[in-house]
Amino acid sequence: MIKDKPTIALIYDFDGTLSPGNMQEFGFIQAIGKTPAEFWEASNKAPGGQEVSGILAYMKLMIDEARKNNIDLTRESFVSFGKHIPLFEGVMEWFSLINRYGKEHGVEIEHYINSSGQTELIEGTPIAGEFKKIFACSFWYGEDKKAVWPAVAVDYTGKTQFLFKISKGIMDIADNVQVNASLEDDSKPIPFSHMIYFGDGETDVPCMKIVKMFGGNSIAVFNPERADKEEQARKLLKQDRVNFACKADYREGGEIYNVVTTVIGKIRAEYDFFRLQRSNRKSRI
């Protein structure tokens, strides 16, 4: 049965998309007495020439450095670090703003995070409650409640699986059965054509490309204070990997707001057209 109104998924990368830097750099790295440059250099060197996922390398380094500096790396401590993460202009007001717009125009808006960053750090930010689900890396905690091992590690290709889970309404990050089940587009809670993906760089390319390829819209977001980020966004647009390139300003009337509200209108109109066409065929055939 076709619903009266469509559901639109707004799916965000986090670092460089909603926040101007890597989330580990706003509290945790300072706590272990390193600069961001020192931490990431150590993370890159940690495998010692072995083939190791960069995500697993940084997560292991976080555990090692915390132990070395007598820091109890618990879920609570991660959340406290997350409170220091800055957000781009307008992000705090964005969710209520766009939710209201969706309601006024007859669509349901759902927000998701799809990130190679860390779930627990994102949970410490003031916008954590805005998301239906945070798909990101996380740690496994021992009986003493301290982090002992990566529980979920999400690299740039791993992020694509969560697009299919969102489409099928699967919120279990560990599910690998339902996500592979075959469903017709009109029976999926959120078809790809009803997705808007926000990302800032090369690690988002697979997700951006998939969403665009299947009829959704992808936005390359860039920090207006960094020329390299703007150039990267221009490159993605020129290569036809995204539909739009917008500066990271989420305020009403800004580029992102104008793009997203226009896309919402397009989805609503196409949804109404589909329902009308289907009703007409049913009554005549």
N, C-alpha and C positions, 0 to 999 in steps of 0.2 A: 504494500500500500504506500502510495506517495504521500509524504508529509505536506502539510499546508505551507510550511516554510523551510528553506534550506538551512543546513548547518555549515558554517564556514570555519575552517581551522587556520588560525594564525600561528605559524610555527617559527620559533626564533632560535638561532644560535645565541650564545650569550657573550663571550669575550669578543670585543670589537664590534658587537652588534647592539647590545643593550648597555654595555659597559665599555669604557675606553681602553681597558687593558686586560691582561690575564688575571683571573680572579685570585690566584695564589699570591699575587704581588701586593695585595692590600691587607696585610695583617700577618699571614703565615710566614712569608719569607723574612719579614722584619723580625718576627719572634725567634727565628733560628739564627739571627745575626748575619744574614747575607743580603747582598743587593740582588735585584732581579737578574741582572746580567750574570752574576756569579752562580746563582741557582740554576739557571737554564744551561749555562756552560757545563756545570757539573752533571746535569741530567743528560746532556748529549754525550758526555764522556763516560758515564757510568757503565754502559755495557762493555767497555774495553774492547771494542772491535767486533763483538759478537752481534748477531742479528737479533735485536730486541725491539719490540714495539716502543715507540717514543712515549706513548701514553703509560705503558707499564713501567717504563724507566722513571718517569717523573713521579709516579705514585709510590714506587719503592723508595725513591730518594726522600720523599716527604716523611715516610715512616722512619728511615735511617736517621735523618737529620733531627727529627723530633726526639728520638731516643738519645741521640748524642747530646742534645741540649736539655735533657730531663723535662720534656714537655709531654704531658699526657694527651695523646692524640685520640680524643674521644669524639663522638658525634656532637656533643655539646660544645667542645672547644672549636670544632670546625664551624659550627653555626655562629659562634661568637666572632670568629675571624671574618665570616661573611658579612657581618654588620658594617664592616669598613669598606666594602666594595662600592665605588662611585657608579653613578648611572648617567647616561647621556641626557641632554636637555629634553624635558617633556615626558620622560619614561614613567615617572611616578603618576602622572595624570592620564597617560595614554590609555590604560585599560578601561577605566570608567568612561572615558571619552568615546572610545570606539565601540564599547559595549552598548552605550546609549544610542549611538548612531545606528548600530545594527538593529536594535529593538525598534527604533523609529521607522526603519525601512523593511521590517518584516523578515529579518534573518536572525539566526542564533549564532553567536560568536563564541568559539572556544579557543583558548590560548594554550600552547605547548612549548616546552623547552626541548631542544634537540642539540646537545652540546658534548664536546669532548672534555669539558670542564668537570667540576665536581658537584654532585647533587647536594651534599651537606653544606657546602659554601653558599650555594644558591639559596638554600633554605634559610640562611641567615639574613638575606636581603629583604627589604621591606615590600618587595613585589612578589615574594614566593607564593603567597596565597592566591595570586591571580591565575595560576596555571592549573589546568585540569590534570596534567601530568608533567613531571620533570624527567625526561630521558637523558641521563648523563652518567658519568663515572661515579662509582661509590666504593666504599671500603667495607671489608668484612671485619667485624669486631669480636674479640675474644670474650671469655667469661668475665674478665676484668674491665670490659667495655672499652678497651683500647684497640685501635686499628692494628690488625696483624697482617692483612693481605688485601690486594685489590679484589673486590667482589664483582664489579662490572667495569670493564675497560672499553671505551667507545672511541674508535678511530674514525677517520673521515669517511671510509666506506661502510663501517659499521653503523654509522648514523642513518644510512638509507633504510635499514630494516624498520626503523621506528616510523617512517612515513607510511609503510604498509600496515603497521599496527594501528596507527591513528586512523587510517582509512577504514579499517575493519572494526574499530572500536575496542581494540585489545590494549588494556592498560598494564598487563603483567609484563614487566621487562624481561622475564626469563622465558616467556612462552615461545616455543618454536614449533608448535603444532598448528594452532588456529591461524597463525600468520601465513602459513603456506596453503591454507584451504582456498579453493577457488570460489569466488563470488562474482555475480554480475554487478556492474557498476551501480545500477539503480537499486541494488539491495545493500550496498555499503553505506554505513552511517555517514561517511564523508568521502566522496569520490575525489580523486586527485584534482579534478577541475574546480573543486571547492577549497583548494588549499592556497595559502599565500605564505611563501617561505622567505624569511629574512636571514641573510648571512653576510659576512664581511670579507671572505677571502677564499683562497685556493682550497682549504679544507672543507668548504661548503659546496664546492662545485658539483660533486655527485648528486647531492640532494637538490641543488638548484636545477640541475639539468633534468633530473627525473620529474620533478614537479612541473617544469615548463613543458617537457616532452609529452606529458599526459594531460595537458590542457589547463594546468594551474598557472600561477604567476609567482615568479621569483624576483626578489629585490636585493640588489647588491648595496649594502649599507656601508658608508664610509665616514670616518672621522674627518670633519671639515678642516681640522687643524693639522692634518698630516697629508702632504701632497702625494706621498707614496701610496697611501690608502685610496685616495681619490683616483689615482692613475690605475690602480688595480681594479677598481670598480668599473672604470671606463673600458678597460681591457675585457672584462667579463661581458660587458654590454656589446662591445664590438664583435666579440667572438660568438655572440648570440647564445650565450649560456644563461643569461638572465633576461627578464622582460624590462626591468627598470634599474637605474642606479640613482640612489638618493643619499643625501647627507644625513647624518645621524641626528636628526632633530624631529622629535615626536610630538611637537606642539600642534595644536589646532591651526590649520591653515598652512602648515609646512608641506614640503614635498611628499614625505611619507604619508601624511594624513590625506592629502589630495589623491595620491595614487591608490591607497587602500580603500577610501570611500568610493572612488570610481569603479574599482574592481568589484566591490560589494554590490554596487548598482548593476553592473554587468551580469554577475552571477544570479542576482534576483530576477532580472529580466529574462535570462536564458532558462531559468528554472520555471518561470511562469509560462514561457513559450512551450517548453517540453510538456508541462502538465496539460496545456490547452490542446496541443497536438495529440497527445495520448488519449485525452477525453474524446476528441473528435473522431479519431480512428475507432475507438471502442463503440461509439454510437452509430457508426456508419458501416462497420465491417462485421 
